[in-house]
Amino acid sequence: MRIERFDPQADGQRLRACYELVVSGQAEDDPKVPPLSYGMFSGWWAYGMSGEPKEAWLATAADGQPAGCYELELPDRENQTTAFLYPVVGLAGRRRGLGTELVAHAAARAELAGRTLLSANARVGSPGAAFAAALGSNVGFREVRRVLDLGPELAASLPALRAGAEPMAAGYRLRHWTGPAPEDLIRQICAIEDAMADAPHEDWYEPPTWDEDRIRAADRRQAAQGLRQYSIGALHERTGELAALTQLEVDPAVDGWAFQGLTAVTRAHRGHRLGMLLKVAMLEQLAGLEPQVRQIMTFNSADNEHMIAVNASLGHRVSDYFQGFELTVAAARTAAGVRV
């Protein structure tokens, strides 16, 4: 097996090969939702979520056919001892040891970058979760994916939900925008992003500190992915402070679906039902702007009780659970002796 590094921003052929490997396993890996579009995938692999350093590698068999790949994120600000790994083995090449070969290779790259821990995640019950367990990975944080079904019943419930939130949110006004962060709000959006540090996370994980460069990098990634992003913020009328924000993304290549992005409220403005008000406002807006959307996908930490309660009030249903896995680089370097 030959494993070669490539530049996903410049090498469309190898990037497309990686995408096809991912899609080949969709029915086993994540069957309840549509696969990522190529635009969503390519933007992620080329730019990362917010501009963090990363590597992309493609494994080819003796006949030259792509068999597996991985993406390795190597943050250079927070989490400097951790590498975040996304390994992929195409459906036709599974259970032949290629996965362990990729992990061992990625561990060697992580070690060169001064990392001591590999972190990954997989859907509970998937081949990826079984693979991680077979390698002896420690079980980490659990996330829950929920899906909100749009339709007449949900639309009929929104006025009452809005009426229940508005009295508590007196003194705030909503601001809507589409696409990149407005220049007059970008610093305040950084503070909203930083508010996510309060969300449950691994003890070892260092939440990122956001600045304008990170916000702009995320905007470039979304543009490369071809996403339409909608944002609604809550501004405190007396101070003009951005107190809360919710964002939603629509991928034109994935029919009928939207993807919930950030929803956060800064600590000083919690307790005013701003999260509920913003989500209701987004659903009302979405019905007019993207009437083809029938389902919204969202992820939360399994321990994020407040946001789970908001989502439950709106009618979200559990789709799947995703488990974090951690493996020391030292253990992963010897993983090639394990056949899974």
Phi, psi and omega per residue, in radians:
M1 nan 2.332 3.123
R2 -1.883 2.242 -3.133
I3 -2.059 2.060 -3.050
E4 -2.192 2.436 3.058
R5 -1.379 2.557 3.064
F6 -2.506 2.843 3.139
D7 -1.705 1.886 -3.085
P8 -1.184 -0.269 3.075
Q9 -1.391 -0.361 -3.039
A10 -2.047 -0.406 -3.020
D11 -1.919 1.444 -3.105
G12 -1.134 -0.527 -3.106
Q13 -1.156 -0.842 3.131
R14 -1.213 -0.622 3.102
L15 -1.107 -0.734 3.093
R16 -1.092 -0.666 3.110
A17 -1.083 -0.722 3.108
C18 -1.104 -0.745 3.125
Y19 -1.049 -0.762 -3.130
E20 -1.143 -0.570 3.056
L21 -1.142 -0.744 3.102
V22 -1.057 -0.866 -3.078
V23 -1.130 -0.552 -3.115
S24 -1.054 -0.509 -3.108
G25 -1.728 0.139 -3.042
Q26 -0.981 -0.721 -3.082
A27 -1.124 -0.492 3.071
E28 -1.567 -0.692 -2.957
D29 -1.432 -0.673 -3.024
D30 -2.787 1.246 -2.930
P31 -1.374 -0.193 -3.007
K32 -1.544 -0.107 -3.117
V33 -2.318 2.801 3.106
P34 -1.232 2.688 3.083
P35 -1.169 2.745 2.990
L36 -0.971 2.488 2.972
S37 -1.227 2.834 3.106
Y38 -1.102 -0.654 3.117
G39 -1.080 -0.773 3.124
M40 -1.096 -0.800 -3.120
F41 -1.128 -0.844 -3.057
S42 -1.139 -0.670 3.096
G43 -1.128 -0.661 3.110
W44 -1.139 -0.870 -3.083
W45 -1.237 -0.535 -3.108
A46 -1.390 -0.627 -2.987
Y47 -2.098 -0.239 -3.043
G48 1.259 3.128 -3.103
M49 -1.345 -0.588 -3.140
S50 -2.619 0.635 3.014
G51 1.475 0.244 3.119
E52 -1.191 2.570 3.065
P53 -1.038 2.524 -3.079
K54 -2.743 2.865 3.081
E55 -2.275 2.613 3.055
A56 -2.231 2.355 -3.091
W57 -2.342 2.470 3.138
L58 -2.132 2.306 3.093
A59 -1.810 2.276 3.106
T60 -2.119 2.542 3.134
A61 -1.357 3.088 -3.106
A62 -1.047 -0.501 3.139
D63 -1.494 0.087 3.104
G64 1.521 -0.001 -3.113
Q65 -1.459 2.390 3.090
P66 -1.051 2.369 -3.115
A67 -2.175 -0.507 -3.123
G68 -2.872 3.031 -3.125
C69 -2.881 2.962 2.977
Y70 -2.708 2.708 3.015
E71 -2.043 2.343 -3.095
L72 -2.200 2.026 3.118
E73 -1.668 2.309 -3.055
L74 -2.215 1.367 -3.063
P75 -0.990 2.469 -3.097
D76 -1.945 0.123 3.081
R77 -2.057 -1.310 3.013
E78 -1.577 2.883 3.028
N79 0.949 0.803 -3.059
Q80 -1.327 -0.114 3.053
T81 -1.802 0.081 -3.073
T82 -2.073 2.483 2.978
A83 -2.036 2.328 -3.121
F84 -1.767 2.090 -2.942
L85 -1.964 2.360 3.015
Y86 -2.194 1.618 -3.132
P87 -1.600 2.562 -3.112
V88 -2.382 2.283 2.958
V89 -2.120 2.215 3.125
G90 -1.049 2.671 -3.044
L91 -0.968 -0.697 -3.070
A92 -1.232 -0.342 -3.053
G93 -1.874 0.258 -3.045
R94 -1.385 2.754 3.074
R95 1.097 0.591 3.090
R96 -2.201 0.177 3.107
G97 1.640 -0.075 -3.100
L98 -1.149 -0.640 3.141
G99 -1.026 -0.784 3.130
T100 -1.188 -0.588 3.081
E101 -1.116 -0.721 3.110
L102 -1.138 -0.743 3.137
V103 -1.114 -0.754 3.117
A104 -1.095 -0.701 3.107
H105 -1.127 -0.792 3.136
A106 -1.106 -0.638 3.119
A107 -1.116 -0.679 3.098
A108 -1.101 -0.728 3.099
R109 -1.138 -0.706 3.122
A110 -1.114 -0.699 3.127
E111 -1.096 -0.713 3.092
L112 -1.056 -0.515 3.133
A113 -1.563 0.150 3.073
G114 1.405 0.372 -3.112
R115 -1.639 2.610 3.111
T116 -2.060 -0.149 -3.075
L117 -2.369 2.402 2.961
L118 -1.811 2.374 3.105
S119 -2.209 2.389 3.118
A120 -2.621 3.057 3.038
N121 -2.554 2.800 -3.126
A122 -2.703 2.716 3.089
R123 -1.174 2.341 3.106
V124 -1.062 2.266 -3.120
G125 1.586 -0.023 -3.100
S126 -1.565 2.871 3.020
P127 -1.006 -0.595 3.129
G128 -1.102 -0.686 3.108
A129 -1.172 -0.710 3.098
A130 -1.121 -0.684 3.111
F131 -1.079 -0.821 -3.136
A132 -1.082 -0.716 3.116
A133 -1.122 -0.706 -3.133
A134 -1.112 -0.510 3.100
L135 -1.366 -0.124 -3.116
G136 1.492 0.390 -3.124
S137 -1.160 2.572 3.002
N138 -1.399 2.472 3.132
V139 -1.378 2.305 -3.122
G140 -1.954 -2.488 -3.026
F141 -1.262 2.604 3.132
R142 -1.955 2.369 3.043
E143 -2.002 2.743 3.120
V144 -2.102 2.260 2.995
R145 -1.683 2.268 3.075
R146 -2.104 2.711 3.124
V147 -2.213 2.318 3.059
L148 -1.840 2.134 3.113
D149 -1.557 2.133 3.140
L150 -1.545 2.618 -3.141
G151 2.871 -3.035 -3.072
P152 -1.024 -0.666 -3.108
E153 -1.119 -0.779 3.103
L154 -1.138 -0.780 -3.120
A155 -1.020 -0.659 -3.126
A156 -1.206 -0.419 -3.105
S157 -1.487 -0.298 -2.999
L158 -1.158 -0.716 3.134
P159 -1.007 -0.707 3.136
A160 -1.190 -0.667 3.107
L161 -1.153 -0.709 3.087
R162 -1.109 -0.780 -3.124
A163 -1.094 -0.569 3.107
G164 -1.277 -0.466 -3.100
A165 -1.584 -0.602 -2.981
E166 -1.045 -0.733 3.131
P167 -1.032 -0.666 3.123
M168 -1.242 -0.410 -3.080
A169 -1.734 0.312 3.080
A170 -1.054 2.403 -3.118
G171 1.691 0.063 3.078
Y172 -2.163 2.581 3.041
R173 -2.205 2.672 -3.080
L174 -1.667 2.519 3.053
R175 -2.250 2.248 -3.102
H176 -1.874 2.488 2.937
W177 -2.650 2.818 3.140
T178 -2.136 2.395 3.082
G179 1.516 -2.618 -3.023
P180 -1.027 2.807 3.139
A181 -1.091 2.327 3.065
P182 -1.107 2.463 -3.080
E183 -1.046 -0.597 -3.106
D184 -1.324 -0.157 -3.129
L185 -2.016 -0.101 -2.917
I186 -1.065 -0.664 3.122
R187 -1.185 -0.630 3.116
Q188 -1.259 -0.532 3.063
I189 -1.138 -0.595 3.052
C190 -1.027 -0.731 3.134
A191 -1.145 -0.636 3.077
I192 -1.123 -0.798 3.103
E193 -1.028 -0.735 3.135
D194 -1.111 -0.467 3.119
A195 -1.093 -0.384 3.113
M196 -1.188 -0.205 3.081
A197 -1.076 -0.393 3.116
D198 -1.331 -0.294 -3.122
A199 -1.164 2.613 3.139
P200 -1.010 2.449 3.118
H201 -2.744 3.000 3.105
E202 -1.037 2.583 3.127
D203 -1.060 -0.594 -3.073
W204 -1.450 -0.268 -3.005
Y205 -1.360 2.306 3.088
E206 -1.774 1.873 3.130
P207 -1.016 2.471 -3.120
P208 -1.176 2.559 2.981
T209 -1.689 2.125 -2.994
W210 -1.580 2.502 3.015
D211 -2.398 -3.118 -3.062
E212 -1.099 -0.625 3.141
D213 -1.095 -0.715 3.134
R214 -1.177 -0.698 3.106
I215 -1.086 -0.775 -3.117
R216 -1.193 -0.619 3.080
A217 -1.114 -0.723 3.094
A218 -1.116 -0.676 3.098
D219 -1.117 -0.688 3.103
R220 -1.136 -0.702 3.107
R221 -1.074 -0.778 -3.141
Q222 -1.126 -0.655 3.089
A223 -1.113 -0.739 3.129
A224 -1.124 -0.556 3.135
Q225 -1.358 -0.220 -3.128
G226 1.336 0.416 -3.085
L227 -1.453 2.605 2.912
R228 -1.762 2.010 -3.107
Q229 -1.876 2.301 3.102
Y230 -1.998 2.369 -3.111
S231 -2.281 2.481 3.016
I232 -2.335 2.176 3.095
G233 -1.958 2.717 3.034
A234 -1.901 2.085 -3.127
L235 -1.801 2.289 3.069
H236 -1.277 2.056 -2.968
E237 -1.112 -0.627 -3.067
R238 -1.252 -0.677 -3.052
T239 -1.850 -0.278 -3.050
G240 1.329 0.108 -3.093
E241 -1.278 2.394 3.018
L242 -1.317 1.964 -3.001
A243 -1.690 -0.481 -3.065
A244 -2.742 2.771 -3.094
L245 -2.664 2.419 2.935
T246 -2.264 2.547 -3.106
Q247 -2.368 2.547 -3.129
L248 -2.406 2.443 -3.119
E249 -2.087 2.446 3.062
V250 -2.108 2.224 3.087
D251 -1.777 1.954 -3.107
P252 -1.010 -0.359 -3.104
A253 -1.519 -0.089 3.129
V254 -2.058 1.684 -2.977
D255 -1.164 2.273 2.979
G256 1.529 -0.050 -3.063
W257 -2.071 2.605 2.918
A258 -2.275 2.832 -3.019
F259 -2.228 2.078 3.131
Q260 -1.223 2.249 3.035
G261 -1.706 -2.429 -3.112
L262 -1.107 2.410 2.788
T263 -2.359 2.076 -3.087
A264 -2.627 2.634 3.083
V265 -2.242 2.304 3.108
T266 -1.189 2.654 -3.011
R267 -0.965 -0.711 -3.068
A268 -1.150 -0.299 -3.045
H269 -2.047 0.258 3.112
R270 -1.344 2.757 -3.130
G271 1.611 0.128 -3.139
H272 -1.947 0.228 3.125
R273 1.032 0.546 -3.133
L274 -1.198 -0.626 3.115
G275 -1.037 -0.803 3.125
M276 -1.146 -0.768 -3.112
L277 -1.059 -0.758 -3.125
L278 -1.162 -0.707 -3.131
K279 -1.171 -0.679 3.085
V280 -1.120 -0.779 3.123
A281 -1.060 -0.671 3.121
M282 -1.141 -0.740 3.136
L283 -1.135 -0.682 3.097
E284 -1.124 -0.727 3.123
Q285 -1.162 -0.730 -3.079
L286 -1.054 -0.656 -3.119
A287 -1.027 -0.581 3.128
G288 -1.502 -0.642 -3.052
L289 -1.514 -0.576 -3.069
E290 -2.350 1.145 -3.033
P291 -1.138 -0.255 3.141
Q292 -1.344 -0.264 -3.098
V293 -1.262 2.206 -3.141
R294 -2.010 -0.271 -3.116
Q295 -2.529 2.511 3.085
I296 -2.116 2.276 3.133
M297 -1.785 2.369 3.114
T298 -2.490 2.636 3.087
F299 -2.088 2.464 3.021
N300 -2.455 2.654 2.914
S301 -1.024 2.476 3.118
A302 -1.097 -0.292 -3.117
D303 -1.790 0.060 -3.112
N304 -1.479 1.370 -2.972
E305 -1.099 -0.655 -3.078
H306 -1.133 -0.879 -3.100
M307 -1.222 -0.579 3.078
I308 -1.080 -0.683 3.124
A309 -1.138 -0.698 3.087
V310 -1.081 -0.819 -3.127
N311 -1.127 -0.654 3.116
A312 -1.127 -0.662 3.111
S313 -1.104 -0.558 3.121
L314 -1.391 -0.330 3.107
G315 1.875 0.271 3.092
H316 -1.082 2.517 3.054
R317 -2.039 2.592 3.136
V318 -1.251 2.286 3.053
S319 -1.734 -0.963 -3.082
D320 -2.730 2.849 3.011
Y321 -1.914 2.538 3.105
F322 -2.170 2.358 -3.048
Q323 -1.946 2.359 2.992
G324 -1.418 2.580 3.109
F325 -2.341 2.448 3.084
E326 -2.224 2.452 3.114
L327 -2.467 2.293 3.122
T328 -1.134 2.616 3.107
V329 -1.068 -0.653 3.137
A330 -1.075 -0.753 3.117
A331 -1.183 -0.689 -3.127
A332 -1.175 -0.537 3.123
R333 -1.091 -0.494 -3.140
T334 -1.692 0.126 -3.044
A335 -1.188 -0.319 -3.091
A336 -1.092 -0.273 3.084
G337 -1.428 -0.097 3.140
V338 -1.771 2.298 -3.136
R339 -1.910 2.019 3.105
V340 -2.333 nan nan
